[in-house]
């Protein structure tokens, strides 16, 4: 099964950097996926992924595919639900000289798909 939900979210986030190294501090954005139940009166949590927005700074539009993690640590995810996100960032103010942290995301590649 495949669900496409082409919704654009625009928000401002403030990032800071280490003054000595210029390395951006982590800026975590949790994306949670829920399934609507009972005509929208209830929902079940399918999973989530945490994205470190600092990794995407200065990269233009970036596509990432992530395996959803389960909320309950005792019962790990039983399926292979994959979330594909496109992230674009713009510097609104501040020093344009910064370093991005190395990627820590557990990304997955979908064979036959363009990234």
Secondary structure as UniProt FT lines:
FT   TURN            19..21
FT   STRAND          23..24
FT   STRAND          28..37
FT   HELIX           38..40
FT   STRAND          42..52
FT   HELIX           53..56
FT   TURN            57..58
FT   STRAND          62..67
FT   STRAND          82..87
FT   TURN            111..112
//
